[in-house]
Amino acid sequence: MAVPKAKTSKARRDTRRSAVSKLDMPAMSVCTQCGAIKAPHKVCKKCGYYKGVAVLKVEED
């Protein structure tokens, strides 16, 4: 069974644990067609456009 050779210091332990708190929000962009917020480099779910070209047909409710 693996056993550590030396005690992990509090600074090293806390540095490793702090990486979780630094996660960022995913990037978002604005659709040029309808103005909705969407993920970059993806088709807009609201209007179905990508880079000004209609890619999907979106049914309106």
Wavefront OBJ file of the C-alpha trace (Angstrom):
o trace
v 0.000 0.000 0.000
v 1.287 3.486 -0.866
v 2.380 5.600 2.070
v 3.521 9.233 1.792
v 7.210 9.790 2.625
v 6.628 13.174 4.244
v 3.764 15.166 5.716
v 2.026 17.484 3.257
v 2.360 21.061 4.473
v -0.712 23.216 5.087
v 0.382 25.641 2.356
v 0.681 22.898 -0.286
v -2.627 21.328 0.793
v -4.509 24.644 0.746
v -2.990 25.671 -2.608
v -4.322 22.478 -4.155
v -7.758 22.973 -2.629
v -8.036 26.613 -3.751
v -8.219 25.644 -7.440
v -11.890 24.701 -7.031
v -12.898 28.206 -5.950
v -11.306 29.777 -9.039
v -13.573 28.128 -11.635
v -14.983 30.702 -14.043
v -18.387 31.021 -15.639
v -18.594 29.671 -19.191
v -18.104 32.244 -21.952
v -21.280 33.681 -23.458
v -21.912 35.872 -26.490
v -24.837 37.764 -27.987
v -26.658 36.478 -31.066
v -26.307 38.988 -33.911
v -29.726 38.047 -35.307
v -32.063 38.149 -32.291
v -29.879 39.471 -29.444
v -30.271 36.399 -27.211
v -27.404 35.212 -25.034
v -25.799 32.026 -26.411
v -22.596 30.000 -26.227
v -19.910 31.182 -28.662
v -19.440 29.209 -31.911
v -22.848 27.544 -31.492
v -26.221 27.877 -33.240
v -28.662 30.179 -31.440
v -31.417 28.100 -29.837
v -33.928 30.949 -30.036
v -33.736 31.850 -33.718
v -31.670 29.039 -35.286
v -29.065 31.315 -36.890
v -25.278 30.920 -36.946
v -23.100 33.750 -38.305
v -26.114 35.323 -40.032
v -27.158 32.119 -41.828
v -30.359 30.200 -41.003
v -29.252 26.714 -39.931
v -32.253 25.397 -37.989
v -35.986 25.902 -38.304
v -37.295 27.016 -34.912
v -41.011 26.649 -34.235
v -42.616 29.508 -32.305
v -45.001 28.651 -29.458
l 1 2 3 4 5 6 7 8 9 10 11 12 13 14 15 16 17 18 19 20 21 22 23 24 25 26 27 28 29 30 31 32 33 34 35 36 37 38 39 40 41 42 43 44 45 46 47 48 49 50 51 52 53 54 55 56 57 58 59 60 61
